[in-house]
Amino acid sequence: MCKSVSIEVEFYAGAAAIVGERKICVEFTQPASVSDVRRQLVERFPKLQGLAEQSRWAVQACFVDEDYLLDNNAMVVMIPPVSGG
């Protein structure tokens, strides 16, 4: 029996517009890192690539590096660059 790892990803601004939803679930057959999530998202949504590379990633309200390993049922937030004035 294959146990999957389910990760919820939340999007804002332009990323949400590209994906067409604010939240989606991605599945892996083994433990995954934020980098794995980013790669899968870009495979599913190629127009997300540039934004995904520039974005910060957060887990449990803390910024994390792309090598951060995610637990099953983790929520990852893709935070695109912002500007103000």
Secondary structure, DSSP 8 states (H G I E B T S, - for coil): ----EEEEEE--HHHHHHHTSSEEEEEESS-EEHHHHHHHHHHH-GGGHHHHHH-EEEETTEEE-TT-EE-TTEEEEEE------
